[in-house]
Amino acid sequence: MSFVMFATWILVGVLGGVLAGLVMKHGGHGLKTDIVLGLAGSIGLSWVVRGLVYSGTGMFVSVVVAFLGAAIAIVVQRKMWPTQHVGQDTGTIWKWGFGAALVAAMLWMNLGPSQQPAATAAVIEDKTYTVTPATLRVNAGIVSGEVVDLKVTERVEKGSDRVVSQAKLTGILRLKNTSTTQTVRLVGGKIRYVDAKGQPIKLEDARTEPTFKFASTSYSNDRLDPGQDTTEAMDIEFPADALKAARLSEIRLDLAYTTSPYREETVRFPVSIGGR
């Protein structure tokens, strides 16, 4: 049983008690007694009907039952314990006004705007697409290596699959300078997505080109002396059109780097220790 339903029983009982003095002027014990009788009949009959006869929560049925309970209690009092007092008309106007206010309160409680449940936050999850093969060999002149752990990931709303964050291509790029005489300075790279007809698959408007730059960090180095290698994490834009079945045929990596001659010279420094 909801609070609104119980409050409706009370309001109907009070309304029945107020209207009793206007409709049945003979035999009453006064407004207070009529209201008490109305409350007792309304709540009592509603409780019995709800528990033993009808357990539904329909508000219209509840109002009708509550009003019948209030009316029965007042009629029984008028028939079995009446008084010879005849009600006065001095309070008629305010009684009708009070009754109208009670009716308005019941209508507002039952038909007014109800509090909406708080909206639950949408669950966002990663949707991952595998890339086959997941490891690609790199051969670019004196620089060689591989791209591993390739995959495409986009963030979507769980249930509706609404795209929240556009797809990105991620992976690990490992490069090595295979020369014995040249130093390599890595400049940057660009990824191109190509379809089966050899045509580039373009990104959507307002998305940045799939490029990346090399920088010297604790995990990677843009300068590679002979035999040295480096590792670079890739996290670049991926076109949504390339996610369609059989649309993407090839991924091309344009790698830019500069070279310079590498030489090692030995320099001798004559020294002495302790002035000897």
Summary of the structure (lengths in Angstrom):
residues: 276
radius of gyration: 43.1
end to end distance: 104.9
largest distance: 139.9
contacts: 741
relative contact order: 0.11
helix: 33%
strand: 32%
